[in-house]
Amino acid sequence: MATLCELFLSDDVLDSIVSSSVVYARQKGNHSFQLTTDDLRLFVAILFTSGYCVLTSRRMHWECSPDVLNEAISKAMPRNRFQEILHFIDLANNNALDS
């Protein structure tokens, strides 16, 4: 059975997003940023979950307060890692775009 992510994003699309995001991070001066397709799948799953469990701020899913903490999210990926991926996510290599 396919996961929700696989229904919307093929391996080729995920590979392209990973590649474009790493290139974008380098263009922005972050030469240590790494991303795998597994990281990206988890990132997308967190986006889907945070869209379903709406809070005033996505960061609240990682807070320790029991009324907002989402352990499925907070245990899956650290907040800072999620924010880093969110900062560098890029869907197209800007160097390869037609002018």
C-alpha positions as CSV (number, residue, x, y, z in Angstrom):
1,M,0.0,0.0,0.0
2,A,1.3,3.4,-0.9
3,T,1.9,6.1,1.7
4,L,0.1,9.4,1.4
5,C,3.3,11.1,0.3
6,E,3.8,8.5,-2.5
7,L,0.3,9.2,-3.8
8,F,1.3,12.8,-4.5
9,L,5.1,12.7,-4.9
10,S,7.0,10.2,-7.0
11,D,10.6,9.2,-6.2
12,D,11.7,11.3,-9.2
13,V,9.9,14.4,-7.9
14,L,11.3,13.8,-4.4
15,D,14.9,13.4,-5.8
16,S,14.4,16.6,-7.8
17,I,13.2,18.6,-4.7
18,V,16.1,17.2,-2.6
19,S,18.7,18.2,-5.3
20,S,17.2,21.7,-5.8
21,S,17.0,22.3,-2.1
22,V,20.6,21.4,-1.5
23,V,21.7,23.7,-4.5
24,Y,19.5,26.5,-3.1
25,A,21.1,26.1,0.4
26,R,24.6,26.4,-1.2
27,Q,23.5,29.5,-3.1
28,K,22.4,31.0,0.2
29,G,25.8,30.3,1.8
30,N,24.9,27.1,3.8
31,H,27.4,24.5,2.5
32,S,26.6,22.0,5.3
33,F,22.9,21.6,4.6
34,Q,22.1,18.0,3.6
35,L,18.7,16.5,2.8
36,T,17.6,13.0,1.9
37,T,14.4,11.7,0.4
38,D,13.5,10.1,3.8
39,D,14.0,13.6,5.4
40,L,11.8,15.1,2.8
41,R,9.1,12.5,3.2
42,L,9.0,13.1,6.9
43,F,8.9,16.9,6.4
44,V,5.9,16.5,4.1
45,A,4.2,14.2,6.6
46,I,4.7,16.9,9.3
47,L,3.2,19.5,6.9
48,F,0.2,17.3,6.3
49,T,-0.2,16.6,10.1
50,S,0.2,20.2,11.1
51,G,-2.4,21.2,8.5
52,Y,-4.8,18.8,10.1
53,C,-4.0,19.8,13.7
54,V,-4.2,23.5,13.3
55,L,-2.5,25.7,15.9
56,T,-1.7,29.4,15.7
57,S,1.9,28.6,15.0
58,R,3.4,25.5,13.5
59,R,6.2,25.8,16.1
60,M,3.7,25.0,18.9
61,H,3.7,21.3,17.8
62,W,7.1,21.0,19.6
63,E,6.2,23.0,22.8
64,C,6.1,21.1,26.0
65,S,2.6,22.2,27.0
66,P,0.3,19.2,26.9
67,D,-2.5,21.1,25.2
68,V,-0.5,21.7,22.1
69,L,2.4,19.2,22.0
70,N,2.1,16.7,19.2
71,E,4.4,13.8,20.1
72,A,4.1,12.3,16.6
73,I,5.7,15.4,15.2
74,S,8.1,16.3,18.0
75,K,9.5,12.8,18.2
76,A,9.8,12.4,14.4
77,M,12.0,15.4,13.8
78,P,13.5,18.2,15.9
79,R,11.9,21.6,15.4
80,N,15.2,23.2,14.4
81,R,15.7,20.6,11.7
82,F,12.1,21.1,10.4
83,Q,12.7,24.9,10.3
84,E,16.0,24.4,8.4
85,I,14.3,22.3,5.8
86,L,11.5,24.8,5.5
87,H,14.0,27.6,5.0
88,F,15.8,25.8,2.2
89,I,13.0,23.9,0.5
90,D,13.2,24.6,-3.2
91,L,11.2,23.1,-6.1
92,A,13.4,24.0,-9.0
93,N,17.1,24.6,-9.6
94,N,17.3,28.3,-10.3
95,N,20.4,27.8,-12.4
96,A,18.5,25.6,-14.8
97,L,15.4,27.8,-15.4
98,D,14.8,29.3,-18.7
99,S,15.2,33.1,-18.7
